[in-house]
C-alpha cells in the first residue's frame, strides 16, 4: 500500500460485520456504480465504527495487516480508488 493512501472498503455482499486492519479508512458502501459518497471513518481509540450512510459495522482486528479486511473481498483495490 502506498504511503499515505487511505484504504477503501465496501459491503457489496451485505455482511453484518467487516473486520479491518485499519482504524482509519473510507467506506464506499457498495461497488461502483452503486457506491455512496466515500465517507472518511475513524475508530479513534475504539475498536468499531458504523458507517452513517450504509450502516455497515466495521470492527478492528489487530491480527490483520493495515489496509486489509475479512473477508478480503471487502477491500477496494488501491489502484481503483
QUINOR-V273469 format. One record per helix or strand of 3 or more residues. SS is the DSSP state (hx for helix, st for strand). FROM is the first residue (numbers start at 1). TO is the last residue. If there is no record, write none. Layout:
((SS	FROM	TO) (SS	FROM	TO))
This chain:
((st	18	20) (st	24	27) (st	39	42) (st	48	50) (st	57	60) (hx	72	74) (hx	78	80))
